[in-house]
Amino acid sequence: MSEVLFRAAWASPSNIALVKYWGKYGIQLPSNPSISFTLSECRTESRLELLPKSGEQQIEVFLDGEKKDSFVPKIEKFLQRIAPEFDWLSEFNFRLHTRNTFPHSSGIASSASGMSALALIICDLHEQITGERFSDFHRRASHLARLGSGSACRSLYGGLVSWGEHAAIAGSSQDYGTPFAGNLHPVFQDFQDCILLVHQGTKSVSSTVGHDLMNGHPFAEKRFELAGQNLASLLNILESGDLEAFTQLVESEALMLHGLMMSSIPYFILMKPNTLKIIEKIWDYRKQYGIPVLFTLDAGANVHLLYPSSEKAKVEAWIEAELSGYCENKAYICDQVGKGPFRLNND
């Protein structure tokens, strides 16, 4: 076994968008601004080892200890994109060990957590190898993560993170994520997210294909305009704590995302029958008990059930009693807004 010359390990969380990023141009630049909650328990834990290189560069990827050659092309593409910023990348072979705390490729943004963890590792290794210290370490990692997966740039900070230029967000950028700097209402500071795993298999449509559907989409320009308006509205809601307005905006954004896919050419329906049943159950529960539960969706069948931490006991009991039956193997993940990525022990 080759000697490991350098190594670094980081854990980075997934995130769930409230205002959705859907459509891109150039090299991973967003057609509209977005904002997301960073999660806590749904994360990727990765370790990258740099090995001596002789001849052509070799890259190995292991997921949960099992070699995954199918992952190598995506890592190669990422390294090619960031190579102009890091001369040392060409000097080593790479061995990446990674694991997710949630089902891979099932609509819980595994690319976001995975690529953000790898970006942090690259920045860490750069400091080790060159002795240079980044004064903007997380911003630099956010920029790199975006080149691997657009939404990954929002996983570099805890709490709420926006991405994309917006007049109401100071320092916002197309190039990297920006942590929310407003006076966040206490109700949103520890908001809960229970991910109801309606389908744990690979998504039928990749995010890359999904974003490409916006090229020439008949509703694209109006959607991009509306996303900016919704983000401006949400910024005010996040400070006021208006849960009714929050619910209406976030659920509308989720349904609009799926509506765009259903009205594209080619068209797709990524929701499953149980996705719709859960949504109806959420609406009925909210109306009957007045408890502010709401949903959002990524580009898949799973439902993110959002609610204040003050309702945690009641809602989790309801999930187990009623909603779990609509999940594949009754599986769900209880999570909440998290504090962002963290460095792991290299071993």
Secondary structure, DSSP 8 states (H G I E B T S, - for coil): -----EEEEEEEEEEEEEE----EETTTEESS-EEEEEEEEEEEEEEEEEEE--SS--EEEEETTEE-GGGHHHHHHHHHHHGGG-GGGGGEEEEEEEEESS-TTSSS-HHHHHHHHHHHHHHHHHHHHH----TTHHHHHHHHHHHH-GGGGGGGSSSEEEES--TTSTT--SSSEEE--S---HHHHT-EEEEE-S--S--SS-HHHHHHTTTT-TTHHHHHHHHHHHHHHHHHHHHHT-HHHHHHHHHHHHHHHHHHHHTSSS------HHHHHHHHHHHHHHHHH----EEEE-SSS-EEEEE-GGGHHHHHHHIIIIIGGGSGGG-EEEEEB----EE----
